[in-house]
Amino acid sequence: MTAVSELAALGEPVLAVADPARRLLAVACADPYGEATTLGLFATGDRPRLLRRIDCPHHVNALAFHPSSPLLAVGVGDYDGGYHFEGQLLLVNLDNAAERAMFAETWGRQVLAAQWLDRTRLRLHLAPHDDDEDEAAHHDAHVVVLEHPNWTAALGRSVPDERLQGPRIRYPRQDHRAAARRLTARLLVPPAHRHD
């Protein structure tokens, strides 16, 4: 089975991020209904292949490889259809696929974007808690920077809700499908079979 057929079995790529140094590719894939709760971790290079599949509790909105540790930050979440923007920050250990939910609260927060600023700081864009009398909540985000000296040792459920408060900014939701298709096509087709 080729990496391309393994990807097709996971669903349609909606978000992808590469780690060239580790020769890895993380791809969030959507089912026929558009729910991207499946994450594929692929090896790239001469023999691209699926390393593991991870099923996430909510729609995957953000992926970020740690700059030096074997970690992948996975931001998940969605609107519950009536009031709350639920979600979670997952840290996936790339060595053993163990994953930790980091937000202490059960409802969590919808993570819209994640970016490692350096080895200790992770910037998140989070949807507001809810949209009660707040239609702009669907277009805004709170910017939060979480810091930990060693993220591989960070305990699960250790980020309390009060740490998830930050300045509120306008943050239009983005569609990453076209970029994900281009990146997966480029990195999952072995070099000998490319026509670019």
Backbone bond lengths (Angstrom), bond angles and torsions (degrees), N, CA, C in turn:
res aa  C-N    CA-C-N  psi(-1)  N-CA   C-N-CA  omega(-1)  CA-C   N-CA-C  phi
1 M - - - 1.448 - - 1.532 108.42 -
2 T 1.313 116.91 133.72 1.464 120.58 179.63 1.521 110.74 -85.13
3 A 1.320 115.95 162.92 1.464 120.42 177.12 1.518 110.54 -61.68
4 V 1.333 117.01 -35.01 1.469 120.40 179.84 1.523 110.16 -65.28
5 S 1.339 117.71 -41.78 1.466 119.46 178.60 1.528 111.09 -71.84
6 E 1.333 117.11 -32.98 1.471 119.45 175.19 1.526 110.49 -64.41
7 L 1.332 116.58 -39.23 1.462 120.76 176.96 1.519 110.41 -64.21
8 A 1.328 117.00 -44.84 1.469 120.78 -179.90 1.524 110.98 -59.40
9 A 1.334 117.23 -35.07 1.461 120.64 178.99 1.526 111.87 -68.22
10 L 1.331 117.30 -25.23 1.468 120.77 178.99 1.522 112.22 -79.39
11 G 1.335 117.49 -30.60 1.459 121.55 -178.51 1.510 111.55 133.95
12 E 1.331 115.55 -167.30 1.464 121.34 -179.27 1.527 109.98 -83.50
13 P 1.346 118.44 127.63 1.467 119.85 177.72 1.529 111.15 -64.44
14 V 1.327 116.33 127.37 1.464 120.23 178.19 1.526 112.24 -118.35
15 L 1.325 116.37 -17.12 1.463 121.83 179.02 1.520 107.13 -156.73
16 A 1.326 116.62 133.76 1.465 120.12 179.05 1.516 109.29 -144.90
17 V 1.328 115.44 144.57 1.462 121.21 176.68 1.528 107.72 -142.86
18 A 1.324 115.27 139.10 1.463 120.90 -177.80 1.522 110.93 -108.29
19 D 1.322 114.55 151.47 1.458 122.66 170.56 1.527 105.97 -121.23
20 P 1.340 117.58 91.49 1.468 120.53 -175.90 1.525 113.48 -59.33
21 A 1.330 118.15 -36.13 1.465 120.79 -177.94 1.529 111.42 -64.06
22 R 1.314 116.83 -40.19 1.466 120.86 -179.91 1.523 112.20 -92.21
23 R 1.342 116.50 -5.35 1.466 122.78 -176.92 1.526 110.55 55.94
24 L 1.351 114.26 52.31 1.458 121.84 179.69 1.522 109.88 -125.26
25 L 1.315 114.74 154.37 1.458 122.32 175.87 1.521 107.89 -138.10
26 A 1.328 117.04 125.93 1.463 122.17 174.81 1.520 107.56 -105.24
27 V 1.335 116.34 131.23 1.462 121.26 -176.28 1.521 109.41 -132.89
28 A 1.336 116.47 122.86 1.461 121.51 171.65 1.520 107.16 -87.81
29 C 1.341 116.14 130.92 1.464 121.06 -175.37 1.523 110.34 -122.22
30 A 1.330 114.61 140.47 1.461 121.04 -178.00 1.519 111.00 -101.03
31 D 1.322 114.91 147.26 1.459 120.82 173.73 1.530 108.98 -80.77
32 P 1.328 118.73 178.88 1.473 120.09 -178.35 1.535 114.35 -59.61
33 Y 1.335 117.48 -17.68 1.464 121.31 179.55 1.524 112.56 -94.12
34 G 1.327 117.25 0.89 1.459 121.24 177.15 1.511 115.49 91.44
35 E 1.338 118.19 1.92 1.465 121.16 179.27 1.525 109.94 -83.31
36 A 1.314 116.60 114.52 1.470 121.76 -178.45 1.516 109.95 -96.21
37 T 1.321 116.38 77.63 1.461 121.01 179.81 1.528 112.05 -107.83
38 T 1.324 117.12 1.88 1.463 121.67 179.23 1.520 109.41 -105.85
39 L 1.319 115.61 131.10 1.456 121.89 179.72 1.519 108.44 -119.60
40 G 1.330 115.76 128.29 1.457 120.86 175.68 1.514 109.86 -109.65
41 L 1.322 116.56 134.22 1.459 121.89 174.89 1.523 107.06 -110.39
42 F 1.331 116.22 118.53 1.459 122.48 -174.11 1.520 111.19 -115.41
43 A 1.340 115.26 145.90 1.459 121.54 165.82 1.521 106.26 -84.70
44 T 1.327 117.18 140.40 1.461 121.01 177.39 1.531 108.15 -112.86
45 G 1.302 117.02 -176.16 1.461 120.13 179.58 1.510 111.25 106.88
46 D 1.340 116.61 -145.99 1.461 121.52 -175.26 1.522 113.53 -67.73
47 R 1.341 116.69 -32.24 1.469 120.53 -179.61 1.526 110.00 -128.59
48 P 1.330 117.57 74.87 1.467 119.77 -179.93 1.532 110.19 -60.75
49 R 1.339 115.72 140.71 1.462 119.55 179.58 1.528 109.50 -162.49
50 L 1.317 114.69 157.23 1.460 121.49 176.10 1.523 108.88 -76.16
51 L 1.326 116.43 124.86 1.464 121.55 177.28 1.521 111.41 -90.23
52 R 1.337 115.70 -42.80 1.461 118.97 178.10 1.518 111.10 -162.25
53 R 1.314 113.22 156.44 1.463 122.33 175.81 1.522 106.94 -112.32
54 I 1.326 115.25 136.73 1.461 121.03 179.25 1.521 107.69 -126.10
55 D 1.327 116.82 125.96 1.462 121.49 177.00 1.520 108.39 -95.29
56 C 1.317 116.35 122.20 1.468 122.79 -175.13 1.526 110.54 -99.10
57 P 1.337 117.76 152.97 1.464 121.28 -176.57 1.524 114.41 -74.06
58 H 1.326 117.58 -20.10 1.463 122.89 -179.98 1.525 108.51 -141.20
59 H 1.320 114.72 175.86 1.466 122.92 176.56 1.533 110.11 -57.82
60 V 1.331 116.91 133.61 1.468 121.46 179.09 1.527 108.98 -83.18
61 N 1.332 116.38 122.00 1.466 122.73 -178.88 1.520 113.53 -112.32
62 A 1.329 117.58 -20.49 1.465 120.57 -172.60 1.520 110.39 -148.79
63 L 1.337 115.10 140.96 1.461 122.50 176.92 1.521 108.25 -137.93
64 A 1.331 117.32 134.99 1.467 120.27 178.76 1.525 109.64 -152.43
65 F 1.332 116.00 119.12 1.462 121.03 174.82 1.523 109.24 -76.47
66 H 1.337 116.28 136.03 1.461 121.07 175.65 1.524 108.55 -64.36
67 P 1.348 118.10 142.40 1.466 119.89 -175.96 1.527 115.22 -66.99
68 S 1.335 118.31 -23.51 1.468 118.28 -177.50 1.527 114.57 -138.21
69 S 1.308 118.56 -20.96 1.465 121.61 -179.31 1.525 110.33 -100.48
70 P 1.335 117.48 156.42 1.465 120.29 -179.54 1.528 111.95 -78.41
71 L 1.333 115.49 67.80 1.464 121.89 -177.81 1.517 110.60 -133.46
72 L 1.315 114.93 146.03 1.455 122.45 171.79 1.523 107.42 -122.96
73 A 1.337 116.61 122.30 1.465 120.68 173.65 1.522 107.69 -85.08
74 V 1.324 115.82 129.38 1.461 122.05 -179.25 1.523 107.43 -123.58
75 G 1.327 116.51 114.38 1.458 121.46 177.70 1.513 109.78 -96.05
76 V 1.323 116.40 122.72 1.464 120.86 -178.02 1.523 109.75 -124.93
77 G 1.321 115.43 163.58 1.454 119.95 174.24 1.504 112.13 147.69
78 D 1.317 114.20 165.28 1.453 120.92 176.49 1.526 109.43 -164.12
79 Y 1.299 114.22 174.14 1.463 121.85 178.39 1.515 107.54 -83.36
80 D 1.317 117.83 133.46 1.462 119.85 -176.10 1.523 113.16 -77.98
81 G 1.323 116.98 -0.94 1.460 120.43 176.76 1.513 114.07 92.62
82 G 1.318 117.62 -8.02 1.445 118.31 -177.48 1.511 115.51 -137.97
83 Y 1.330 117.59 -25.52 1.454 117.27 -172.93 1.522 113.01 -164.71
84 H 1.330 118.27 -53.07 1.465 122.99 -170.13 1.528 113.85 -98.21
85 F 1.342 114.12 152.35 1.460 122.65 168.09 1.531 105.77 -104.89
86 E 1.318 116.34 96.34 1.459 121.47 -175.39 1.525 110.44 -90.66
87 G 1.316 116.41 155.39 1.454 118.78 176.27 1.508 112.56 171.90
88 Q 1.346 114.12 -169.78 1.453 119.43 -174.18 1.526 109.62 -162.23
89 L 1.306 115.74 154.23 1.456 122.54 168.60 1.519 106.44 -102.57
90 L 1.330 116.04 118.68 1.456 121.49 176.99 1.520 108.89 -104.68
91 L 1.309 117.00 137.35 1.458 121.95 170.40 1.516 107.03 -110.33
92 V 1.327 116.05 120.74 1.462 122.18 -178.98 1.523 108.33 -105.47
93 N 1.325 116.17 123.70 1.459 121.60 175.87 1.528 107.83 -77.54
94 L 1.315 117.68 120.31 1.460 121.72 -175.82 1.523 112.57 -73.43
95 D 1.319 117.79 -17.28 1.460 120.47 179.54 1.523 112.54 -79.88
96 N 1.341 116.70 -36.86 1.469 118.68 -175.11 1.530 113.92 -130.42
97 A 1.331 117.70 3.63 1.473 124.00 178.61 1.522 113.71 66.34
98 A 1.333 117.83 9.46 1.463 119.57 175.54 1.521 108.25 -66.43
99 E 1.319 116.27 137.20 1.459 119.66 179.56 1.516 110.17 -122.54
100 R 1.344 114.32 145.47 1.455 121.18 179.79 1.513 109.07 -125.92
101 A 1.324 116.39 130.18 1.459 121.39 170.13 1.520 106.65 -81.57
102 M 1.337 117.46 129.00 1.460 120.40 -171.45 1.524 114.29 -97.00
103 F 1.330 118.74 -28.79 1.464 120.41 -177.72 1.523 110.02 -76.65
104 A 1.334 116.12 133.82 1.460 121.54 -176.55 1.527 112.63 -71.10
105 E 1.323 117.19 -37.58 1.464 120.72 -175.16 1.529 111.73 -72.86
106 T 1.328 116.31 144.12 1.462 121.87 -179.43 1.521 111.95 -59.99
107 W 1.336 117.26 -45.37 1.469 120.54 -178.63 1.519 111.34 -72.15
108 G 1.331 115.84 -29.60 1.459 120.29 -178.55 1.515 112.12 62.51
109 R 1.309 115.73 -152.64 1.465 123.24 178.01 1.517 108.34 -144.26
110 Q 1.306 116.74 145.73 1.457 120.80 175.61 1.524 108.97 -70.61
111 V 1.324 116.36 119.59 1.462 121.69 177.73 1.523 107.86 -91.03
112 L 1.328 116.40 119.95 1.466 122.01 -177.93 1.519 112.59 -95.16
113 A 1.331 117.65 -30.90 1.467 121.93 -179.04 1.517 108.66 -154.61
114 A 1.339 115.29 150.80 1.467 121.85 177.81 1.518 108.60 -142.13
115 Q 1.333 115.60 136.98 1.468 120.49 178.79 1.525 108.90 -148.10
116 W 1.340 115.48 126.94 1.462 119.80 173.42 1.516 108.13 -76.35
117 L 1.321 117.31 122.02 1.460 121.98 177.20 1.525 110.42 -82.56
118 D 1.314 115.95 -32.11 1.463 123.99 174.47 1.527 105.66 -165.28
119 R 1.323 117.80 -165.42 1.466 118.83 -174.33 1.534 113.96 -72.06
120 T 1.348 118.24 -16.48 1.467 120.37 -177.80 1.527 114.05 -110.97
121 R 1.342 117.90 -16.93 1.471 120.36 -173.11 1.529 111.83 -117.95
122 L 1.334 114.49 131.63 1.458 123.08 178.97 1.523 108.79 -121.62
123 R 1.339 116.49 119.11 1.469 120.68 177.91 1.525 109.04 -93.08
124 L 1.333 114.85 132.37 1.461 122.03 178.82 1.518 110.19 -121.86
125 H 1.321 115.74 145.62 1.461 122.56 166.08 1.529 105.39 -108.78
126 L 1.319 116.34 120.36 1.459 122.64 -175.19 1.518 110.49 -117.35
127 A 1.318 116.47 138.03 1.460 119.58 172.52 1.528 108.29 -66.05
128 P 1.331 117.63 152.70 1.466 119.16 173.43 1.535 110.26 -57.72
129 H 1.325 116.99 164.90 1.469 120.53 179.99 1.518 111.99 -57.73
130 D 1.338 115.95 -45.06 1.463 119.65 -173.97 1.521 109.49 -153.41
131 D 1.326 115.13 176.31 1.467 119.34 179.76 1.528 111.64 -115.28
132 D 1.336 116.90 25.15 1.458 121.11 179.24 1.526 109.66 -60.55
133 E 1.325 116.34 113.33 1.471 123.28 -177.83 1.531 111.44 52.02
134 D 1.326 116.24 37.40 1.465 120.96 -174.95 1.530 109.90 -150.04
135 E 1.315 116.95 75.98 1.468 121.15 -179.73 1.526 111.71 -62.95
136 A 1.332 117.94 -28.99 1.469 121.20 179.46 1.526 111.97 -65.61
137 A 1.330 117.37 -15.19 1.464 120.15 179.12 1.524 111.83 -57.81
138 H 1.328 117.11 -25.91 1.467 121.23 179.80 1.523 112.21 -77.96
139 H 1.326 117.75 -6.90 1.468 122.05 -177.30 1.527 112.50 -127.41
140 D 1.323 117.45 1.21 1.458 121.85 -176.73 1.528 110.82 -116.12
141 A 1.329 114.72 168.47 1.466 121.06 176.03 1.519 109.22 -150.34
142 H 1.317 115.11 153.96 1.460 122.16 171.27 1.526 107.50 -98.12
143 V 1.325 116.65 133.63 1.465 121.85 179.09 1.523 108.40 -97.50
144 V 1.326 115.73 124.74 1.459 122.32 -176.37 1.526 108.43 -132.89
145 V 1.316 116.71 138.96 1.465 121.06 173.40 1.525 107.68 -115.57
146 L 1.327 115.37 118.30 1.459 121.46 176.55 1.522 108.51 -97.48
147 E 1.320 115.88 141.93 1.463 119.49 -178.67 1.526 109.98 -129.59
148 H 1.332 115.28 138.11 1.459 121.40 175.94 1.527 107.36 -150.47
149 P 1.343 118.04 137.19 1.467 119.19 -177.54 1.531 113.60 -66.95
150 N 1.341 116.85 -27.61 1.464 120.73 -178.88 1.526 108.82 -147.24
151 W 1.314 117.05 94.01 1.461 121.13 -174.85 1.524 112.80 -64.75
152 T 1.315 118.44 -26.35 1.467 118.89 178.10 1.529 111.29 -67.64
153 A 1.328 117.44 -23.68 1.466 121.76 179.37 1.528 112.80 -98.38
154 A 1.322 118.15 -3.13 1.471 120.88 -178.07 1.527 110.10 -63.38
155 L 1.306 115.91 134.37 1.458 121.19 -178.90 1.521 110.94 -77.02
156 G 1.314 116.07 145.05 1.453 120.90 174.72 1.518 111.08 -64.04
157 R 1.325 116.13 151.81 1.475 123.56 179.07 1.522 112.22 57.51
158 S 1.341 117.17 30.32 1.466 120.40 -175.57 1.526 113.83 -99.59
159 V 1.335 118.31 -0.58 1.465 120.45 -179.29 1.531 108.48 -102.87
160 P 1.343 117.61 104.75 1.463 120.28 -178.89 1.524 111.41 -71.80
161 D 1.313 115.36 159.24 1.461 120.95 -176.85 1.523 112.53 -59.42
162 E 1.325 117.60 -33.73 1.474 119.10 -179.33 1.536 112.34 -65.02
163 R 1.343 118.24 -20.83 1.472 120.93 175.57 1.529 111.66 -78.27
164 L 1.330 117.11 -7.63 1.462 121.23 -176.40 1.520 112.16 -100.58
165 Q 1.323 116.60 22.00 1.460 122.10 176.40 1.519 108.09 -99.38
166 G 1.309 116.67 137.64 1.458 120.02 179.14 1.507 110.25 -165.03
167 P 1.325 117.07 176.40 1.464 120.47 179.62 1.525 110.81 -57.18
168 R 1.325 115.27 142.35 1.466 120.35 179.14 1.519 108.89 -98.51
169 I 1.335 115.46 131.33 1.464 121.18 -179.77 1.524 109.80 -131.42
170 R 1.312 114.68 163.44 1.464 120.32 171.80 1.525 106.92 -70.48
171 Y 1.336 117.67 131.03 1.459 120.68 -177.53 1.529 109.72 -145.99
172 P 1.336 116.01 86.26 1.473 118.88 179.23 1.529 110.50 -60.24
173 R 1.318 116.32 138.39 1.465 121.19 178.02 1.526 108.69 -71.10
174 Q 1.319 116.39 140.15 1.458 120.93 -173.58 1.524 111.49 -112.40
175 D 1.331 115.05 152.42 1.458 122.67 177.00 1.529 107.36 -107.87
176 H 1.322 116.82 115.20 1.467 122.13 -175.60 1.527 112.71 -104.02
177 R 1.335 118.05 10.42 1.468 120.15 -173.32 1.520 113.42 -61.86
178 A 1.326 118.22 -45.72 1.472 120.22 -177.76 1.528 110.77 -62.30
179 A 1.324 117.05 -44.35 1.468 120.53 178.75 1.527 110.73 -64.75
180 A 1.337 117.52 -37.36 1.466 120.98 179.08 1.525 110.70 -65.36
181 R 1.326 117.21 -41.36 1.471 120.19 178.44 1.529 110.94 -63.33
182 R 1.330 116.81 -42.66 1.473 120.00 179.64 1.527 111.23 -63.88
183 L 1.328 116.78 -45.59 1.460 120.34 -177.33 1.527 111.34 -66.26
184 T 1.324 117.28 -43.53 1.469 119.24 179.92 1.525 110.69 -66.53
185 A 1.321 118.18 -38.84 1.470 120.28 178.19 1.529 110.67 -62.99
186 R 1.319 116.57 -38.61 1.467 120.71 -178.04 1.526 112.42 -72.81
187 L 1.338 117.34 -38.09 1.463 119.72 -172.60 1.528 115.34 -97.13
188 L 1.329 117.66 -17.54 1.466 118.80 -176.74 1.519 113.92 -101.07
189 V 1.318 117.59 -5.27 1.465 120.73 173.94 1.524 107.00 -95.01
190 P 1.348 118.09 122.62 1.470 119.21 -179.52 1.521 111.38 -56.00
191 P 1.335 117.68 145.12 1.467 121.14 -176.82 1.524 113.78 -51.84
192 A 1.330 118.39 -36.45 1.468 121.02 -178.25 1.522 112.55 -67.89
193 H 1.342 117.95 -19.58 1.462 121.82 -177.23 1.521 113.59 -103.73
194 R 1.332 117.74 0.35 1.466 120.59 -178.37 1.511 110.84 -77.97
195 H 1.329 114.67 149.91 1.466 121.48 177.12 1.515 110.33 -123.01
196 D 1.342 117.23 38.51 1.466 119.21 -177.60 1.503 112.88 -104.37
